[in-house]
Amino acid sequence: MRNTIKDKKISSKLPPDDKKKVEDAVEKAIQWLDGNQLAEVEEFKDKMKELEAVCNPIFARMYQGGAGGRIWVVVWMRMVLL
């Protein structure tokens, strides 16, 4: 996710404020994951929902209302959890 936001093709489509929101949300999620590796599944799901709540509207606008935003968040969380 972090690399996706830094990709010029993606970042050029995002307003700076939205890019900052996504970067901050991703950083917060990573910090939580680093400190809670033994958390319960429900806690991981809750954190994923928090990240989606920030990222989905931004990516949905970027993809003109498509499901792309949710896909990015789900893929990222799966990578982190595996």
mmCIF file of the N, C-alpha and C atoms, coordinates in Angstrom:
data_MODEL
# 
_entry.id   MODEL 
# 
loop_
_atom_site.group_PDB 
_atom_site.id 
_atom_site.type_symbol 
_atom_site.label_atom_id 
_atom_site.label_alt_id 
_atom_site.label_comp_id 
_atom_site.label_asym_id 
_atom_site.label_entity_id 
_atom_site.label_seq_id 
_atom_site.pdbx_PDB_ins_code 
_atom_site.Cartn_x 
_atom_site.Cartn_y 
_atom_site.Cartn_z 
_atom_site.occupancy 
_atom_site.B_iso_or_equiv 
_atom_site.pdbx_formal_charge 
_atom_site.auth_seq_id 
_atom_site.auth_comp_id 
_atom_site.auth_asym_id 
_atom_site.auth_atom_id 
_atom_site.pdbx_PDB_model_num 
ATOM 1   N N  . MET A 1 1  ? 0.834   -1.183  0.000   1.00 0.00 ? 1  MET A N  1 
ATOM 2   C CA . MET A 1 1  ? 0.000   0.000   0.000   1.00 0.00 ? 1  MET A CA 1 
ATOM 3   C C  . MET A 1 1  ? 0.878   1.245   0.000   1.00 0.00 ? 1  MET A C  1 
ATOM 4   N N  . ARG A 1 2  ? 1.877   1.242   0.861   1.00 0.00 ? 2  ARG A N  1 
ATOM 5   C CA . ARG A 1 2  ? 2.763   2.403   0.931   1.00 0.00 ? 2  ARG A CA 1 
ATOM 6   C C  . ARG A 1 2  ? 3.448   2.626   -0.411  1.00 0.00 ? 2  ARG A C  1 
ATOM 7   N N  . ASN A 1 3  ? 3.933   1.555   -1.024  1.00 0.00 ? 3  ASN A N  1 
ATOM 8   C CA . ASN A 1 3  ? 4.581   1.679   -2.329  1.00 0.00 ? 3  ASN A CA 1 
ATOM 9   C C  . ASN A 1 3  ? 3.586   2.104   -3.405  1.00 0.00 ? 3  ASN A C  1 
ATOM 10  N N  . THR A 1 4  ? 2.367   1.675   -3.280  1.00 0.00 ? 4  THR A N  1 
ATOM 11  C CA . THR A 1 4  ? 1.335   2.054   -4.237  1.00 0.00 ? 4  THR A CA 1 
ATOM 12  C C  . THR A 1 4  ? 1.111   3.557   -4.200  1.00 0.00 ? 4  THR A C  1 
ATOM 13  N N  . ILE A 1 5  ? 1.045   4.117   -3.015  1.00 0.00 ? 5  ILE A N  1 
ATOM 14  C CA . ILE A 1 5  ? 0.826   5.546   -2.866  1.00 0.00 ? 5  ILE A CA 1 
ATOM 15  C C  . ILE A 1 5  ? 2.014   6.340   -3.420  1.00 0.00 ? 5  ILE A C  1 
ATOM 16  N N  . LYS A 1 6  ? 3.206   5.780   -3.319  1.00 0.00 ? 6  LYS A N  1 
ATOM 17  C CA . LYS A 1 6  ? 4.393   6.465   -3.820  1.00 0.00 ? 6  LYS A CA 1 
ATOM 18  C C  . LYS A 1 6  ? 4.570   6.315   -5.328  1.00 0.00 ? 6  LYS A C  1 
ATOM 19  N N  . ASP A 1 7  ? 3.817   5.395   -5.934  1.00 0.00 ? 7  ASP A N  1 
ATOM 20  C CA . ASP A 1 7  ? 3.856   5.214   -7.384  1.00 0.00 ? 7  ASP A CA 1 
ATOM 21  C C  . ASP A 1 7  ? 3.340   6.487   -8.042  1.00 0.00 ? 7  ASP A C  1 
ATOM 22  N N  . LYS A 1 8  ? 4.101   7.030   -8.980  1.00 0.00 ? 8  LYS A N  1 
ATOM 23  C CA . LYS A 1 8  ? 3.730   8.298   -9.618  1.00 0.00 ? 8  LYS A CA 1 
ATOM 24  C C  . LYS A 1 8  ? 2.396   8.219   -10.344 1.00 0.00 ? 8  LYS A C  1 
ATOM 25  N N  . LYS A 1 9  ? 2.068   7.055   -10.901 1.00 0.00 ? 9  LYS A N  1 
ATOM 26  C CA . LYS A 1 9  ? 0.790   6.903   -11.600 1.00 0.00 ? 9  LYS A CA 1 
ATOM 27  C C  . LYS A 1 9  ? -0.380  7.061   -10.632 1.00 0.00 ? 9  LYS A C  1 
ATOM 28  N N  . ILE A 1 10 ? -0.198  6.527   -9.432  1.00 0.00 ? 10 ILE A N  1 
ATOM 29  C CA . ILE A 1 10 ? -1.257  6.607   -8.422  1.00 0.00 ? 10 ILE A CA 1 
ATOM 30  C C  . ILE A 1 10 ? -1.243  7.977   -7.753  1.00 0.00 ? 10 ILE A C  1 
ATOM 31  N N  . SER A 1 11 ? -0.079  8.395   -7.281  1.00 0.00 ? 11 SER A N  1 
ATOM 32  C CA . SER A 1 11 ? -0.001  9.640   -6.529  1.00 0.00 ? 11 SER A CA 1 
ATOM 33  C C  . SER A 1 11 ? -0.408  10.842  -7.370  1.00 0.00 ? 11 SER A C  1 
ATOM 34  N N  . SER A 1 12 ? -0.217  10.760  -8.672  1.00 0.00 ? 12 SER A N  1 
ATOM 35  C CA . SER A 1 12 ? -0.617  11.875  -9.535  1.00 0.00 ? 12 SER A CA 1 
ATOM 36  C C  . SER A 1 12 ? -2.137  12.010  -9.604  1.00 0.00 ? 12 SER A C  1 
ATOM 37  N N  . LYS A 1 13 ? -2.845  10.951  -9.286  1.00 0.00 ? 13 LYS A N  1 
ATOM 38  C CA . LYS A 1 13 ? -4.302  10.974  -9.317  1.00 0.00 ? 13 LYS A CA 1 
ATOM 39  C C  . LYS A 1 13 ? -4.910  11.377  -7.974  1.00 0.00 ? 13 LYS A C  1 
ATOM 40  N N  . LEU A 1 14 ? -4.085  11.431  -6.937  1.00 0.00 ? 14 LEU A N  1 
ATOM 41  C CA . LEU A 1 14 ? -4.578  11.749  -5.599  1.00 0.00 ? 14 LEU A CA 1 
ATOM 42  C C  . LEU A 1 14 ? -4.230  13.178  -5.209  1.00 0.00 ? 14 LEU A C  1 
ATOM 43  N N  . PRO A 1 15 ? -5.203  13.901  -4.658  1.00 0.00 ? 15 PRO A N  1 
ATOM 44  C CA . PRO A 1 15 ? -4.867  15.201  -4.083  1.00 0.00 ? 15 PRO A CA 1 
ATOM 45  C C  . PRO A 1 15 ? -3.895  14.998  -2.909  1.00 0.00 ? 15 PRO A C  1 
ATOM 46  N N  . PRO A 1 16 ? -3.020  15.959  -2.659  1.00 0.00 ? 16 PRO A N  1 
ATOM 47  C CA . PRO A 1 16 ? -2.044  15.813  -1.567  1.00 0.00 ? 16 PRO A CA 1 
ATOM 48  C C  . PRO A 1 16 ? -2.676  15.480  -0.214  1.00 0.00 ? 16 PRO A C  1 
ATOM 49  N N  . ASP A 1 17 ? -3.828  16.073  0.085   1.00 0.00 ? 17 ASP A N  1 
ATOM 50  C CA . ASP A 1 17 ? -4.488  15.788  1.367   1.00 0.00 ? 17 ASP A CA 1 
ATOM 51  C C  . ASP A 1 17 ? -4.905  14.326  1.467   1.00 0.00 ? 17 ASP A C  1 
ATOM 52  N N  . ASP A 1 18 ? -5.457  13.785  0.385   1.00 0.00 ? 18 ASP A N  1 
ATOM 53  C CA . ASP A 1 18 ? -5.865  12.380  0.385   1.00 0.00 ? 18 ASP A CA 1 
ATOM 54  C C  . ASP A 1 18 ? -4.660  11.460  0.483   1.00 0.00 ? 18 ASP A C  1 
ATOM 55  N N  . LYS A 1 19 ? -3.608  11.798  -0.229  1.00 0.00 ? 19 LYS A N  1 
ATOM 56  C CA . LYS A 1 19 ? -2.387  10.992  -0.169  1.00 0.00 ? 19 LYS A CA 1 
ATOM 57  C C  . LYS A 1 19 ? -1.853  10.957  1.261   1.00 0.00 ? 19 LYS A C  1 
ATOM 58  N N  . LYS A 1 20 ? -1.858  12.096  1.921   1.00 0.00 ? 20 LYS A N  1 
ATOM 59  C CA . LYS A 1 20 ? -1.377  12.173  3.310   1.00 0.00 ? 20 LYS A CA 1 
ATOM 60  C C  . LYS A 1 20 ? -2.257  11.336  4.231   1.00 0.00 ? 20 LYS A C  1 
ATOM 61  N N  . LYS A 1 21 ? -3.566  11.387  4.024   1.00 0.00 ? 21 LYS A N  1 
ATOM 62  C CA . LYS A 1 21 ? -4.487  10.595  4.855   1.00 0.00 ? 21 LYS A CA 1 
ATOM 63  C C  . LYS A 1 21 ? -4.201  9.101   4.709   1.00 0.00 ? 21 LYS A C  1 
ATOM 64  N N  . VAL A 1 22 ? -4.002  8.653   3.481   1.00 0.00 ? 22 VAL A N  1 
ATOM 65  C CA . VAL A 1 22 ? -3.726  7.232   3.242   1.00 0.00 ? 22 VAL A CA 1 
ATOM 66  C C  . VAL A 1 22 ? -2.377  6.856   3.866   1.00 0.00 ? 22 VAL A C  1 
ATOM 67  N N  . GLU A 1 23 ? -1.365  7.671   3.629   1.00 0.00 ? 23 GLU A N  1 
ATOM 68  C CA . GLU A 1 23 ? -0.041  7.382   4.197   1.00 0.00 ? 23 GLU A CA 1 
ATOM 69  C C  . GLU A 1 23 ? -0.093  7.306   5.714   1.00 0.00 ? 23 GLU A C  1 
ATOM 70  N N  . ASP A 1 24 ? -0.795  8.249   6.343   1.00 0.00 ? 24 ASP A N  1 
ATOM 71  C CA . ASP A 1 24 ? -0.909  8.246   7.806   1.00 0.00 ? 24 ASP A CA 1 
ATOM 72  C C  . ASP A 1 24 ? -1.662  7.022   8.302   1.00 0.00 ? 24 ASP A C  1 
ATOM 73  N N  . ALA A 1 25 ? -2.740  6.653   7.613   1.00 0.00 ? 25 ALA A N  1 
ATOM 74  C CA . ALA A 1 25 ? -3.520  5.478   8.011   1.00 0.00 ? 25 ALA A CA 1 
ATOM 75  C C  . ALA A 1 25 ? -2.701  4.203   7.869   1.00 0.00 ? 25 ALA A C  1 
ATOM 76  N N  . VAL A 1 26 ? -1.936  4.101   6.796   1.00 0.00 ? 26 VAL A N  1 
ATOM 77  C CA . VAL A 1 26 ? -1.090  2.926   6.580   1.00 0.00 ? 26 VAL A CA 1 
ATOM 78  C C  . VAL A 1 26 ? -0.016  2.853   7.653   1.00 0.00 ? 26 VAL A C  1 
ATOM 79  N N  . GLU A 1 27 ? 0.617   3.973   7.943   1.00 0.00 ? 27 GLU A N  1 
ATOM 80  C CA . GLU A 1 27 ? 1.661   3.998   8.971   1.00 0.00 ? 27 GLU A CA 1 
ATOM 81  C C  . GLU A 1 27 ? 1.095   3.606   10.338  1.00 0.00 ? 27 GLU A C  1 
ATOM 82  N N  . LYS A 1 28 ? -0.082  4.119   10.652  1.00 0.00 ? 28 LYS A N  1 
ATOM 83  C CA . LYS A 1 28 ? -0.735  3.775   11.917  1.00 0.00 ? 28 LYS A CA 1 
ATOM 84  C C  . LYS A 1 28 ? -1.029  2.269   11.982  1.00 0.00 ? 28 LYS A C  1 
ATOM 85  N N  . ALA A 1 29 ? -1.512  1.711   10.874  1.00 0.00 ? 29 ALA A N  1 
ATOM 86  C CA . ALA A 1 29 ? -1.823  0.273   10.825  1.00 0.00 ? 29 ALA A CA 1 
ATOM 87  C C  . ALA A 1 29 ? -0.547  -0.557  10.978  1.00 0.00 ? 29 ALA A C  1 
ATOM 88  N N  . ILE A 1 30 ? 0.522   -0.136  10.331  1.00 0.00 ? 30 ILE A N  1 
ATOM 89  C CA . ILE A 1 30 ? 1.787   -0.868  10.432  1.00 0.00 ? 30 ILE A CA 1 
ATOM 90  C C  . ILE A 1 30 ? 2.310   -0.834  11.858  1.00 0.00 ? 30 ILE A C  1 
ATOM 91  N N  . GLN A 1 31 ? 2.247   0.333   12.473  1.00 0.00 ? 31 GLN A N  1 
ATOM 92  C CA . GLN A 1 31 ? 2.699   0.439   13.868  1.00 0.00 ? 31 GLN A CA 1 
ATOM 93  C C  . GLN A 1 31 ? 1.874   -0.464  14.776  1.00 0.00 ? 31 GLN A C  1 
ATOM 94  N N  . TRP A 1 32 ? 0.569   -0.498  14.555  1.00 0.00 ? 32 TRP A N  1 
ATOM 95  C CA . TRP A 1 32 ? -0.283  -1.359  15.368  1.00 0.00 ? 32 TRP A CA 1 
ATOM 96  C C  . TRP A 1 32 ? 0.084   -2.826  15.143  1.00 0.00 ? 32 TRP A C  1 
ATOM 97  N N  . LEU A 1 33 ? 0.267   -3.210  13.888  1.00 0.00 ? 33 LEU A N  1 
ATOM 98  C CA . LEU A 1 33 ? 0.612   -4.594  13.568  1.00 0.00 ? 33 LEU A CA 1 
ATOM 99  C C  . LEU A 1 33 ? 1.946   -4.989  14.199  1.00 0.00 ? 33 LEU A C  1 
ATOM 100 N N  . ASP A 1 34 ? 2.912   -4.085  14.145  1.00 0.00 ? 34 ASP A N  1 
ATOM 101 C CA . ASP A 1 34 ? 4.219   -4.367  14.747  1.00 0.00 ? 34 ASP A CA 1 
ATOM 102 C C  . ASP A 1 34 ? 4.117   -4.609  16.247  1.00 0.00 ? 34 ASP A C  1 
ATOM 103 N N  . GLY A 1 35 ? 3.224   -3.890  16.899  1.00 0.00 ? 35 GLY A N  1 
ATOM 104 C CA . GLY A 1 35 ? 3.099   -4.010  18.342  1.00 0.00 ? 35 GLY A CA 1 
ATOM 105 C C  . GLY A 1 35 ? 2.073   -5.019  18.806  1.00 0.00 ? 35 GLY A C  1 
ATOM 106 N N  . ASN A 1 36 ? 1.337   -5.616  17.898  1.00 0.00 ? 36 ASN A N  1 
ATOM 107 C CA . ASN A 1 36 ? 0.239   -6.519  18.274  1.00 0.00 ? 36 ASN A CA 1 
ATOM 108 C C  . ASN A 1 36 ? 0.232   -7.784  17.439  1.00 0.00 ? 36 ASN A C  1 
ATOM 109 N N  . GLN A 1 37 ? 1.383   -8.370  17.249  1.00 0.00 ? 37 GLN A N  1 
ATOM 110 C CA . GLN A 1 37 ? 1.476   -9.548  16.389  1.00 0.00 ? 37 GLN A CA 1 
ATOM 111 C C  . GLN A 1 37 ? 0.722   -10.753 16.943  1.00 0.00 ? 37 GLN A C  1 
ATOM 112 N N  . LEU A 1 38 ? 0.441   -10.740 18.208  1.00 0.00 ? 38 LEU A N  1 
ATOM 113 C CA . LEU A 1 38 ? -0.283  -11.859 18.822  1.00 0.00 ? 38 LEU A CA 1 
ATOM 114 C C  . LEU A 1 38 ? -1.763  -11.529 19.058  1.00 0.00 ? 38 LEU A C  1 
ATOM 115 N N  . ALA A 1 39 ? -2.242  -10.483 18.410  1.00 0.00 ? 39 ALA A N  1 
ATOM 116 C CA . ALA A 1 39 ? -3.635  -10.079 18.585  1.00 0.00 ? 39 ALA A CA 1 
ATOM 117 C C  . ALA A 1 39 ? -4.578  -11.143 18.030  1.00 0.00 ? 39 ALA A C  1 
ATOM 118 N N  . GLU A 1 40 ? -5.795  -11.092 18.507  1.00 0.00 ? 40 GLU A N  1 
ATOM 119 C CA . GLU A 1 40 ? -6.839  -12.008 18.044  1.00 0.00 ? 40 GLU A CA 1 
ATOM 120 C C  . GLU A 1 40 ? -7.288  -11.619 16.630  1.00 0.00 ? 40 GLU A C  1 
ATOM 121 N N  . VAL A 1 41 ? -7.861  -12.562 15.929  1.00 0.00 ? 41 VAL A N  1 
ATOM 122 C CA . VAL A 1 41 ? -8.331  -12.342 14.563  1.00 0.00 ? 41 VAL A CA 1 
ATOM 123 C C  . VAL A 1 41 ? -9.301  -11.165 14.508  1.00 0.00 ? 41 VAL A C  1 
ATOM 124 N N  . GLU A 1 42 ? -10.186 -11.072 15.460  1.00 0.00 ? 42 GLU A N  1 
ATOM 125 C CA . GLU A 1 42 ? -11.166 -9.986  15.472  1.00 0.00 ? 42 GLU A CA 1 
ATOM 126 C C  . GLU A 1 42 ? -10.487 -8.621  15.571  1.00 0.00 ? 42 GLU A C  1 
ATOM 127 N N  . GLU A 1 43 ? -9.398  -8.558  16.308  1.00 0.00 ? 43 GLU A N  1 
ATOM 128 C CA . GLU A 1 43 ? -8.666  -7.294  16.421  1.00 0.00 ? 43 GLU A CA 1 
ATOM 129 C C  . GLU A 1 43 ? -8.050  -6.905  15.073  1.00 0.00 ? 43 GLU A C  1 
ATOM 130 N N  . PHE A 1 44 ? -7.517  -7.896  14.359  1.00 0.00 ? 44 PHE A N  1 
ATOM 131 C CA . PHE A 1 44 ? -6.982  -7.630  13.025  1.00 0.00 ? 44 PHE A CA 1 
ATOM 132 C C  . PHE A 1 44 ? -8.093  -7.156  12.086  1.00 0.00 ? 44 PHE A C  1 
ATOM 133 N N  . LYS A 1 45 ? -9.237  -7.798  12.173  1.00 0.00 ? 45 LYS A N  1 
ATOM 134 C CA . LYS A 1 45 ? -10.366 -7.399  11.326  1.00 0.00 ? 45 LYS A CA 1 
ATOM 135 C C  . LYS A 1 45 ? -10.803 -5.976  11.634  1.00 0.00 ? 45 LYS A C  1 
ATOM 136 N N  . ASP A 1 46 ? -10.828 -5.635  12.919  1.00 0.00 ? 46 ASP A N  1 
ATOM 137 C CA . ASP A 1 46 ? -11.204 -4.278  13.307  1.00 0.00 ? 46 ASP A CA 1 
ATOM 138 C C  . ASP A 1 46 ? -10.221 -3.254  12.744  1.00 0.00 ? 46 ASP A C  1 
ATOM 139 N N  . LYS A 1 47 ? -8.944  -3.563  12.812  1.00 0.00 ? 47 LYS A N  1 
ATOM 140 C CA . LYS A 1 47 ? -7.932  -2.650  12.271  1.00 0.00 ? 47 LYS A CA 1 
ATOM 141 C C  . LYS A 1 47 ? -8.061  -2.538  10.755  1.00 0.00 ? 47 LYS A C  1 
ATOM 142 N N  . MET A 1 48 ? -8.384  -3.640  10.108  1.00 0.00 ? 48 MET A N  1 
ATOM 143 C CA . MET A 1 48 ? -8.578  -3.605  8.668   1.00 0.00 ? 48 MET A CA 1 
ATOM 144 C C  . MET A 1 48 ? -9.761  -2.706  8.319   1.00 0.00 ? 48 MET A C  1 
ATOM 145 N N  . LYS A 1 49 ? -10.826 -2.790  9.101   1.00 0.00 ? 49 LYS A N  1 
ATOM 146 C CA . LYS A 1 49 ? -11.993 -1.938  8.873   1.00 0.00 ? 49 LYS A CA 1 
ATOM 147 C C  . LYS A 1 49 ? -11.639 -0.468  9.072   1.00 0.00 ? 49 LYS A C  1 
ATOM 148 N N  . GLU A 1 50 ? -10.809 -0.177  10.071  1.00 0.00 ? 50 GLU A N  1 
ATOM 149 C CA . GLU A 1 50 ? -10.380 1.197   10.300  1.00 0.00 ? 50 GLU A CA 1 
ATOM 150 C C  . GLU A 1 50 ? -9.598  1.718   9.098   1.00 0.00 ? 50 GLU A C  1 
ATOM 151 N N  . LEU A 1 51 ? -8.702  0.893   8.582   1.00 0.00 ? 51 LEU A N  1 
ATOM 152 C CA . LEU A 1 51 ? -7.910  1.292   7.426   1.00 0.00 ? 51 LEU A CA 1 
ATOM 153 C C  . LEU A 1 51 ? -8.805  1.466   6.201   1.00 0.00 ? 51 LEU A C  1 
ATOM 154 N N  . GLU A 1 52 ? -9.734  0.551   6.014   1.00 0.00 ? 52 GLU A N  1 
ATOM 155 C CA . GLU A 1 52 ? -10.671 0.649   4.896   1.00 0.00 ? 52 GLU A CA 1 
ATOM 156 C C  . GLU A 1 52 ? -11.517 1.916   4.996   1.00 0.00 ? 52 GLU A C  1 
ATOM 157 N N  . ALA A 1 53 ? -11.906 2.286   6.210   1.00 0.00 ? 53 ALA A N  1 
ATOM 158 C CA . ALA A 1 53 ? -12.739 3.474   6.399   1.00 0.00 ? 53 ALA A CA 1 
ATOM 159 C C  . ALA A 1 53 ? -12.031 4.731   5.907   1.00 0.00 ? 53 ALA A C  1 
ATOM 160 N N  . VAL A 1 54 ? -10.730 4.751   6.013   1.00 0.00 ? 54 VAL A N  1 
ATOM 161 C CA . VAL A 1 54 ? -9.962  5.890   5.528   1.00 0.00 ? 54 VAL A CA 1 
ATOM 162 C C  . VAL A 1 54 ? -9.697  5.764   4.030   1.00 0.00 ? 54 VAL A C  1 
ATOM 163 N N  . CYS A 1 55 ? -9.241  4.591   3.617   1.00 0.00 ? 55 CYS A N  1 
ATOM 164 C CA . CYS A 1 55 ? -8.756  4.410   2.241   1.00 0.00 ? 55 CYS A CA 1 
ATOM 165 C C  . CYS A 1 55 ? -9.862  4.213   1.216   1.00 0.00 ? 55 CYS A C  1 
ATOM 166 N N  . ASN A 1 56 ? -10.906 3.497   1.558   1.00 0.00 ? 56 ASN A N  1 
ATOM 167 C CA . ASN A 1 56 ? -11.940 3.179   0.566   1.00 0.00 ? 56 ASN A CA 1 
ATOM 168 C C  . ASN A 1 56 ? -12.555 4.407   -0.095  1.00 0.00 ? 56 ASN A C  1 
ATOM 169 N N  . PRO A 1 57 ? -12.959 5.423   0.669   1.00 0.00 ? 57 PRO A N  1 
ATOM 170 C CA . PRO A 1 57 ? -13.545 6.590   -0.002  1.00 0.00 ? 57 PRO A CA 1 
ATOM 171 C C  . PRO A 1 57 ? -12.551 7.291   -0.931  1.00 0.00 ? 57 PRO A C  1 
ATOM 172 N N  . ILE A 1 58 ? -11.302 7.322   -0.526  1.00 0.00 ? 58 ILE A N  1 
ATOM 173 C CA . ILE A 1 58 ? -10.274 7.980   -1.335  1.00 0.00 ? 58 ILE A CA 1 
ATOM 174 C C  . ILE A 1 58 ? -10.043 7.210   -2.631  1.00 0.00 ? 58 ILE A C  1 
ATOM 175 N N  . PHE A 1 59 ? -9.850  5.902   -2.517  1.00 0.00 ? 59 PHE A N  1 
ATOM 176 C CA . PHE A 1 59 ? -9.616  5.104   -3.713  1.00 0.00 ? 59 PHE A CA 1 
ATOM 177 C C  . PHE A 1 59 ? -10.874 4.996   -4.570  1.00 0.00 ? 59 PHE A C  1 
ATOM 178 N N  . ALA A 1 60 ? -12.022 4.994   -3.942  1.00 0.00 ? 60 ALA A N  1 
ATOM 179 C CA . ALA A 1 60 ? -13.266 4.948   -4.717  1.00 0.00 ? 60 ALA A CA 1 
ATOM 180 C C  . ALA A 1 60 ? -13.385 6.196   -5.586  1.00 0.00 ? 60 ALA A C  1 
ATOM 181 N N  . ARG A 1 61 ? -13.042 7.364   -5.020  1.00 0.00 ? 61 ARG A N  1 
ATOM 182 C CA . ARG A 1 61 ? -13.055 8.593   -5.823  1.00 0.00 ? 61 ARG A CA 1 
ATOM 183 C C  . ARG A 1 61 ? -12.028 8.493   -6.949  1.00 0.00 ? 61 ARG A C  1 
ATOM 184 N N  . MET A 1 62 ? -10.865 7.949   -6.614  1.00 0.00 ? 62 MET A N  1 
ATOM 185 C CA . MET A 1 62 ? -9.814  7.839   -7.614  1.00 0.00 ? 62 MET A CA 1 
ATOM 186 C C  . MET A 1 62 ? -10.245 6.901   -8.745  1.00 0.00 ? 62 MET A C  1 
ATOM 187 N N  . TYR A 1 63 ? -10.898 5.816   -8.394  1.00 0.00 ? 63 TYR A N  1 
ATOM 188 C CA . TYR A 1 63 ? -11.345 4.846   -9.396  1.00 0.00 ? 63 TYR A CA 1 
ATOM 189 C C  . TYR A 1 63 ? -12.767 5.129   -9.853  1.00 0.00 ? 63 TYR A C  1 
ATOM 190 N N  . GLN A 1 64 ? -13.234 6.350   -9.613  1.00 0.00 ? 64 GLN A N  1 
ATOM 191 C CA . GLN A 1 64 ? -14.553 6.809   -10.048 1.00 0.00 ? 64 GLN A CA 1 
ATOM 192 C C  . GLN A 1 64 ? -15.677 5.903   -9.569  1.00 0.00 ? 64 GLN A C  1 
ATOM 193 N N  . GLY A 1 65 ? -15.642 5.595   -8.276  1.00 0.00 ? 65 GLY A N  1 
ATOM 194 C CA . GLY A 1 65 ? -16.725 4.834   -7.678  1.00 0.00 ? 65 GLY A CA 1 
ATOM 195 C C  . GLY A 1 65 ? -16.605 3.340   -7.802  1.00 0.00 ? 65 GLY A C  1 
ATOM 196 N N  . GLY A 1 66 ? -15.493 2.834   -8.350  1.00 0.00 ? 66 GLY A N  1 
ATOM 197 C CA . GLY A 1 66 ? -15.317 1.390   -8.483  1.00 0.00 ? 66 GLY A CA 1 
ATOM 198 C C  . GLY A 1 66 ? -14.919 0.749   -7.171  1.00 0.00 ? 66 GLY A C  1 
ATOM 199 N N  . ALA A 1 67 ? -14.708 -0.561  -7.186  1.00 0.00 ? 67 ALA A N  1 
ATOM 200 C CA . ALA A 1 67 ? -14.344 -1.320  -5.993  1.00 0.00 ? 67 ALA A CA 1 
ATOM 201 C C  . ALA A 1 67 ? -12.838 -1.372  -5.795  1.00 0.00 ? 67 ALA A C  1 
ATOM 202 N N  . GLY A 1 68 ? -12.078 -0.646  -6.585  1.00 0.00 ? 68 GLY A N  1 
ATOM 203 C CA . GLY A 1 68 ? -10.626 -0.717  -6.522  1.00 0.00 ? 68 GLY A CA 1 
ATOM 204 C C  . GLY A 1 68 ? -10.043 -0.407  -5.159  1.00 0.00 ? 68 GLY A C  1 
ATOM 205 N N  . GLY A 1 69 ? -10.608 0.572   -4.448  1.00 0.00 ? 69 GLY A N  1 
ATOM 206 C CA . GLY A 1 69 ? -10.075 0.927   -3.139  1.00 0.00 ? 69 GLY A CA 1 
ATOM 207 C C  . GLY A 1 69 ? -10.117 -0.230  -2.162  1.00 0.00 ? 69 GLY A C  1 
ATOM 208 N N  . ARG A 1 70 ? -11.232 -0.905  -2.075  1.00 0.00 ? 70 ARG A N  1 
ATOM 209 C CA . ARG A 1 70 ? -11.345 -2.036  -1.161  1.00 0.00 ? 70 ARG A CA 1 
ATOM 210 C C  . ARG A 1 70 ? -10.367 -3.138  -1.552  1.00 0.00 ? 70 ARG A C  1 
ATOM 211 N N  . ILE A 1 71 ? -10.208 -3.358  -2.823  1.00 0.00 ? 71 ILE A N  1 
ATOM 212 C CA . ILE A 1 71 ? -9.283  -4.401  -3.266  1.00 0.00 ? 71 ILE A CA 1 
ATOM 213 C C  . ILE A 1 71 ? -7.875  -4.093  -2.786  1.00 0.00 ? 71 ILE A C  1 
ATOM 214 N N  . TRP A 1 72 ? -7.416  -2.854  -2.928  1.00 0.00 ? 72 TRP A N  1 
ATOM 215 C CA . TRP A 1 72 ? -6.063  -2.491  -2.487  1.00 0.00 ? 72 TRP A CA 1 
ATOM 216 C C  . TRP A 1 72 ? -5.888  -2.739  -1.001  1.00 0.00 ? 72 TRP A C  1 
ATOM 217 N N  . VAL A 1 73 ? -6.859  -2.345  -0.193  1.00 0.00 ? 73 VAL A N  1 
ATOM 218 C CA . VAL A 1 73 ? -6.740  -2.512  1.255   1.00 0.00 ? 73 VAL A CA 1 
ATOM 219 C C  . VAL A 1 73 ? -6.718  -3.984  1.626   1.00 0.00 ? 73 VAL A C  1 
ATOM 220 N N  . VAL A 1 74 ? -7.591  -4.777  1.040   1.00 0.00 ? 74 VAL A N  1 
ATOM 221 C CA . VAL A 1 74 ? -7.642  -6.208  1.343   1.00 0.00 ? 74 VAL A CA 1 
ATOM 222 C C  . VAL A 1 74 ? -6.335  -6.885  0.940   1.00 0.00 ? 74 VAL A C  1 
ATOM 223 N N  . VAL A 1 75 ? -5.830  -6.573  -0.241  1.00 0.00 ? 75 VAL A N  1 
ATOM 224 C CA . VAL A 1 75 ? -4.571  -7.163  -0.694  1.00 0.00 ? 75 VAL A CA 1 
ATOM 225 C C  . VAL A 1 75 ? -3.448  -6.781  0.249   1.00 0.00 ? 75 VAL A C  1 
ATOM 226 N N  . TRP A 1 76 ? -3.386  -5.511  0.636   1.00 0.00 ? 76 TRP A N  1 
ATOM 227 C CA . TRP A 1 76 ? -2.323  -5.058  1.537   1.00 0.00 ? 76 TRP A CA 1 
ATOM 228 C C  . TRP A 1 76 ? -2.400  -5.770  2.882   1.00 0.00 ? 76 TRP A C  1 
ATOM 229 N N  . MET A 1 77 ? -3.586  -5.846  3.465   1.00 0.00 ? 77 MET A N  1 
ATOM 230 C CA . MET A 1 77 ? -3.732  -6.486  4.768   1.00 0.00 ? 77 MET A CA 1 
ATOM 231 C C  . MET A 1 77 ? -3.361  -7.968  4.679   1.00 0.00 ? 77 MET A C  1 
ATOM 232 N N  . ARG A 1 78 ? -3.723  -8.620  3.619   1.00 0.00 ? 78 ARG A N  1 
ATOM 233 C CA . ARG A 1 78 ? -3.372  -10.031 3.466   1.00 0.00 ? 78 ARG A CA 1 
ATOM 234 C C  . ARG A 1 78 ? -1.869  -10.195 3.377   1.00 0.00 ? 78 ARG A C  1 
ATOM 235 N N  . MET A 1 79 ? -1.200  -9.290  2.672   1.00 0.00 ? 79 MET A N  1 
ATOM 236 C CA . MET A 1 79 ? 0.266   -9.366  2.571   1.00 0.00 ? 79 MET A CA 1 
ATOM 237 C C  . MET A 1 79 ? 0.895   -9.194  3.942   1.00 0.00 ? 79 MET A C  1 
ATOM 238 N N  . VAL A 1 80 ? 0.390   -8.255  4.705   1.00 0.00 ? 80 VAL A N  1 
ATOM 239 C CA . VAL A 1 80 ? 0.947   -7.980  6.023   1.00 0.00 ? 80 VAL A CA 1 
ATOM 240 C C  . VAL A 1 80 ? 0.710   -9.153  6.964   1.00 0.00 ? 80 VAL A C  1 
ATOM 241 N N  . LEU A 1 81 ? -0.466  -9.742  6.903   1.00 0.00 ? 81 LEU A N  1 
ATOM 242 C CA . LEU A 1 81 ? -0.811  -10.811 7.827   1.00 0.00 ? 81 LEU A CA 1 
ATOM 243 C C  . LEU A 1 81 ? -0.151  -12.144 7.478   1.00 0.00 ? 81 LEU A C  1 
ATOM 244 N N  . LEU A 1 82 ? 0.289   -12.318 6.238   1.00 0.00 ? 82 LEU A N  1 
ATOM 245 C CA . LEU A 1 82 ? 0.899   -13.582 5.832   1.00 0.00 ? 82 LEU A CA 1 
ATOM 246 C C  . LEU A 1 82 ? 2.338   -13.536 6.078   1.00 0.00 ? 82 LEU A C  1 
# 
